[in-house]
Amino acid sequence: MTDGAQSEEPRDADREGRPRSTAVVVGGGLAGITAALSLADAGVQVTLLEGRPRLGGLAFSFQRGDLTVDNGQHVYLRCCTAYRWFLDRVDATALAPLQDRLDVPVLDAGGRPGRRLGRLRRDALPVPLHLGRSLATYTHLSLAERAKVGRAALALKALDLDDPALDERDFGGWLAAHGQSARAVEALWDLVGVATLNAVAGDASLALAAMVFKTGLLSEPGAADIGWARVPLGELHDRQARKALDSAGVRTVLRARATSVSRTGNGSWRVEVPGETLDADAVVLAVPQRETHDLLPEGALDEPGRLLEIGTAPILNVHVVYDRKVLGKPFFAALGTPVQWVFDRTEASGLRDGQYLALSQSAARSEIDAPVNVLRERYLPELERLLPGARGAEVKDFFVTRERTATFAPTPGVGRLRPGARTKAPGLYLAGAWTATGWPATMESAVRSGIGAADAALAALGRPREHLFRFEEAA
């Protein structure tokens, strides 16, 4: 691993004495790390370039005094098989365990006494019975609303994810057509959908929403069990990832932002970074869509302008440190309040006294640029409404982190804009959660894209692919 530029080294030879294939991966987020590991595991000589001084993309940690802070709360589900493979590949599975069984406390800030707490949890029964008891006793919906939710879930399960027409419709309109009240959308569909899609139902593609709910809640009983890091994200996506890359023989270059990608006269590829020129047989661009657009050579995509049509959506994270413990659960979701999801990050951050809560606010376009003092005045009273223990607690620290382009916007029609791994330029491949994985912009999508790009590159290079993680392709 190196932080600076160096001259190109001669190629190594493989076990048969042939020059090893070479590849450059541009971008050190989850997609790029995955692509680099998958290529190196096939014997390819890989250089991974990352413009930042760390790996991990938008799932990272930083220091704030004695605290180690994640830029935002990231979770995954048991159905995220590619991300689970990634954790195993970087020897971090034990650092981000899954729940034994889905259990989400849901607090209604405006609920009647004794009925403020509801739960979404599963039983050890086959689909869809695994959620039957939870839905039947979910206090935040009326009996009639619960019955209509059940019918809508069965209709959702019957949708064909291969139907391209689903991508042109919005999820909110579909829910309304299937009898879902505004309360049902808030208390159930958006509770899950906003966190996974980073959009409210009315702004989300029906295809992506259907994929989320069918895969997470209606495929296997344990598919929606939740996992999250019990350590800072930097431990997983930077430190553990760097160890795995080093062991695989990948040369990792930090603070190295690619400035151009072009073909050479002999058909190979040339990547320019300040102070260095890299030649390679294959290049994987694992950077955001706008950066990809700027690096693409002419003719690589039929309509490169489509990349610029893929919108972005922000996520706001509110961080509060109290002088005492105010929350007895590891996390909860909230209704009747601007607060969405709240996680206890005390132990992971290294805080010794008090409690540190992180609020993850998705689809936060209206708040992403709000001043810190405005957000403080908005969210501290809301936490006091939700958590009685917070009413007498001293706030030791309050700060926010903002990801203005956290994900691609999952709007209706976005599916036709998302490119696949292969381009029209032989040897050039694309990766990133925004590419055509069939998933919304999640860590799972990023890892799947990296595997897909590596698979395409190895096929073209004639390198072994049997080692690649195989997942069921999303529609």
Sequence and secondary structure as in RCSB ss.txt:
>XXXX:A:sequence
MTDGAQSEEPRDADREGRPRSTAVVVGGGLAGITAALSLADAGVQVTLLEGRPRLGGLAFSFQRGDLTVDNGQHV
YLRCCTAYRWFLDRVDATALAPLQDRLDVPVLDAGGRPGRRLGRLRRDALPVPLHLGRSLATYTHLSLAERAKVG
RAALALKALDLDDPALDERDFGGWLAAHGQSARAVEALWDLVGVATLNAVAGDASLALAAMVFKTGLLSEPGAAD
IGWARVPLGELHDRQARKALDSAGVRTVLRARATSVSRTGNGSWRVEVPGETLDADAVVLAVPQRETHDLLPEGA
LDEPGRLLEIGTAPILNVHVVYDRKVLGKPFFAALGTPVQWVFDRTEASGLRDGQYLALSQSAARSEIDAPVNVL
RERYLPELERLLPGARGAEVKDFFVTRERTATFAPTPGVGRLRPGARTKAPGLYLAGAWTATGWPATMESAVRSG
IGAADAALAALGRPREHLFRFEEAA
>XXXX:A:secstr
 BSS        B TTS B  EEEEE  SHHHHHHHHHHHTTT EEEEEESSSSSSTTS EEEETTEEEESS  E
EETT HHHHHHHHHTT GGGS B SS EEEEEETT  TT SEEEEE  SS TTGGGHHHHHT TTS HHHHHHHH
HHHHHHHT  TT GGGGGSBHHHHHHHTT  HHHIIIIIHHHHHHHHSS GGGSBHHHHHHHHHHHHSSSTTTT 
EEE SS HHIIIIIIHHHHHHHHT EEEES    EEEE TTS EEEEETTEEEEESEEEE S HHHHHHH  TTS
SS TTHHHHS EEEEEEEEEEESS    SSEEEEESSS  EEEE HHHHT  SSEEEEEEEES TTTTT  HHHH
HHHHHHHHHHH GGGTT  EEEEEEEEEEEEEE   TTGGGG   SB SSTTEEE STTSSSSS SSHHHHHHHH
HHHHHHHHHHHT   TTS       
